[in-house]
Amino acid sequence: MKGILVAVSPEGVIGKDNSIPWHYPEDLKRFKKLTLGKTVIMGRNTWESIPEKQRPLPDRRNIVITRTNVKDVECFNSIEKAVETCKGDIWYIGGAGIYKEALESTNPKVKADIIDMTLVPDNISGEGCVEFPKIGDEWDAGPVEELGMDGNLKHQTYTHRV
Ligand SMILES: NC(=O)c1ccc[n+]([C@@H]2O[C@H](COP(=O)([O-])OP(=O)(O)OC[C@H]3O[C@@H](n4cnc5c(N)ncnc54)[C@H](OP(=O)(O)O)[C@@H]3O)[C@@H](O)[C@H]2O)c1
């Protein structure tokens, strides 16, 4: 399984000023539950957006995609090279460039099979916003469901049509 794990605002925003402009413990718990013991692949900005004390994310294989080199974490200069080394489940955890490649790649070793999307209610706009890429027609949208006890969050899964 290779999945995209993301939380988006109604406008499709995933981040602003290199951080996530909302805080939902329920969603963080879900993120942890899904990713523990798996490989998480992220872009350099997403790595830098995680507070130093909390990274690398514990009990997961952390991989950063960068054309440079980032200390204290395993780095690759392409997703392709990273996935060649991976065994088991992979979660692409952002940001926009990583999601775009995982959504659109023609390489079956890279392309995601599912999108696990949390829908947050916060309206976010303005400078510094990063948006989730367009989801192509080859993805089937599942039903929108309530997520957990927060009451505010919804959840939707997309699967890739083969
Ligand atoms: N809502 C969510 O679920 C969620 C999840 C994750 C992140 N976020 C937010 O998203 C924002 C960060 O996303 P972003 O799009 O700005 O940055 P990003 O994708 O995390 O990082 C971009 C950097 O990653 C490297 N990179 C990305 N794709 C690459 C590729 N195909 N090949 C080689 N290197 C590649 C490059 O690093 P170099 O410049 O070093 O070469 C690039 O500058 C933050 O606001 C963060 O909080 C939100």
Ligand as a Chemical Component Dictionary entry (heavy atoms), coordinates in Angstrom:
data_LIG
# 
_chem_comp.id                   LIG 
_chem_comp.type                 NON-POLYMER 
_chem_comp.pdbx_formal_charge   0 
_chem_comp.three_letter_code    LIG 
# 
loop_
_chem_comp_atom.comp_id 
_chem_comp_atom.atom_id 
_chem_comp_atom.alt_atom_id 
_chem_comp_atom.type_symbol 
_chem_comp_atom.charge 
_chem_comp_atom.model_Cartn_x 
_chem_comp_atom.model_Cartn_y 
_chem_comp_atom.model_Cartn_z 
_chem_comp_atom.pdbx_ordinal 
LIG N1  N1  N 0  -2.330 19.511 5.850  1  
LIG C1  C1  C 0  -1.498 18.492 5.750  2  
LIG O1  O1  O 0  -1.895 17.323 5.817  3  
LIG C2  C2  C 0  -0.033 18.759 5.519  4  
LIG C3  C3  C 0  0.878  17.711 5.421  5  
LIG C4  C4  C 0  2.227  18.015 5.194  6  
LIG C5  C5  C 0  2.640  19.324 5.062  7  
LIG N2  N2  N 1  1.706  20.302 5.172  8  
LIG C6  C6  C 0  2.101  21.715 4.987  9  
LIG O2  O2  O 0  2.565  21.876 3.647  10 
LIG C7  C7  C 0  3.539  22.906 3.626  11 
LIG C8  C8  C 0  4.840  22.373 3.046  12 
LIG O3  O3  O 0  4.621  21.908 1.747  13 
LIG P1  P1  P 0  5.448  22.420 0.469  14 
LIG O4  O4  O 0  4.704  21.981 -0.729 15 
LIG O5  O5  O -1 5.762  23.862 0.662  16 
LIG O6  O6  O 0  6.838  21.688 0.623  17 
LIG P2  P2  P 0  7.337  20.158 0.660  18 
LIG O7  O7  O 0  6.761  19.381 -0.466 19 
LIG O8  O8  O 0  7.186  19.612 2.015  20 
LIG O9  O9  O 0  8.888  20.407 0.416  21 
LIG C9  C9  C 0  9.337  20.960 -0.797 22 
LIG C10 C10 C 0  10.783 20.573 -0.979 23 
LIG O10 O10 O 0  10.901 19.155 -0.977 24 
LIG C11 C11 C 0  11.807 18.747 -1.988 25 
LIG N3  N3  N 0  11.040 18.070 -3.053 26 
LIG C12 C12 C 0  9.698  18.026 -3.195 27 
LIG N4  N4  N 0  9.369  17.264 -4.257 28 
LIG C13 C13 C 0  10.530 16.835 -4.780 29 
LIG C14 C14 C 0  10.872 15.993 -5.864 30 
LIG N5  N5  N 0  9.906  15.448 -6.629 31 
LIG N6  N6  N 0  12.170 15.738 -6.111 32 
LIG C15 C15 C 0  13.142 16.263 -5.338 33 
LIG N7  N7  N 0  12.880 17.063 -4.270 34 
LIG C16 C16 C 0  11.602 17.345 -4.017 35 
LIG C17 C17 C 0  12.474 20.031 -2.463 36 
LIG O11 O11 O 0  13.503 20.239 -1.516 37 
LIG P3  P3  P 0  14.891 21.003 -1.813 38 
LIG O12 O12 O 0  14.496 22.445 -2.041 39 
LIG O13 O13 O 0  15.667 20.788 -0.566 40 
LIG O14 O14 O 0  15.488 20.360 -3.017 41 
LIG C18 C18 C 0  11.377 21.049 -2.282 42 
LIG O15 O15 O 0  11.846 22.385 -2.199 43 
LIG C19 C19 C 0  3.690  23.371 5.058  44 
LIG O16 O16 O 0  2.836  24.473 5.287  45 
LIG C20 C20 C 0  3.236  22.170 5.851  46 
LIG O17 O17 O 0  2.799  22.521 7.152  47 
LIG C21 C21 C 0  0.393  20.055 5.397  48 
# 
loop_
_chem_comp_bond.comp_id 
_chem_comp_bond.atom_id_1 
_chem_comp_bond.atom_id_2 
_chem_comp_bond.value_order 
_chem_comp_bond.pdbx_ordinal 
LIG N1  C1  SING 1  
LIG C1  O1  DOUB 2  
LIG C1  C2  SING 3  
LIG C2  C3  SING 4  
LIG C2  C21 DOUB 5  
LIG C3  C4  DOUB 6  
LIG C4  C5  SING 7  
LIG C5  N2  DOUB 8  
LIG N2  C6  SING 9  
LIG N2  C21 SING 10 
LIG C6  O2  SING 11 
LIG C6  C20 SING 12 
LIG O2  C7  SING 13 
LIG C7  C8  SING 14 
LIG C7  C19 SING 15 
LIG C8  O3  SING 16 
LIG O3  P1  SING 17 
LIG P1  O4  DOUB 18 
LIG P1  O5  SING 19 
LIG P1  O6  SING 20 
LIG O6  P2  SING 21 
LIG P2  O7  DOUB 22 
LIG P2  O8  SING 23 
LIG P2  O9  SING 24 
LIG O9  C9  SING 25 
LIG C9  C10 SING 26 
LIG C10 O10 SING 27 
LIG C10 C18 SING 28 
LIG O10 C11 SING 29 
LIG C11 N3  SING 30 
LIG C11 C17 SING 31 
LIG N3  C12 SING 32 
LIG N3  C16 SING 33 
LIG C12 N4  DOUB 34 
LIG N4  C13 SING 35 
LIG C13 C14 SING 36 
LIG C13 C16 DOUB 37 
LIG C14 N5  SING 38 
LIG C14 N6  DOUB 39 
LIG N6  C15 SING 40 
LIG C15 N7  DOUB 41 
LIG N7  C16 SING 42 
LIG C17 O11 SING 43 
LIG C17 C18 SING 44 
LIG O11 P3  SING 45 
LIG P3  O12 DOUB 46 
LIG P3  O13 SING 47 
LIG P3  O14 SING 48 
LIG C18 O15 SING 49 
LIG C19 O16 SING 50 
LIG C19 C20 SING 51 
LIG C20 O17 SING 52 
# 
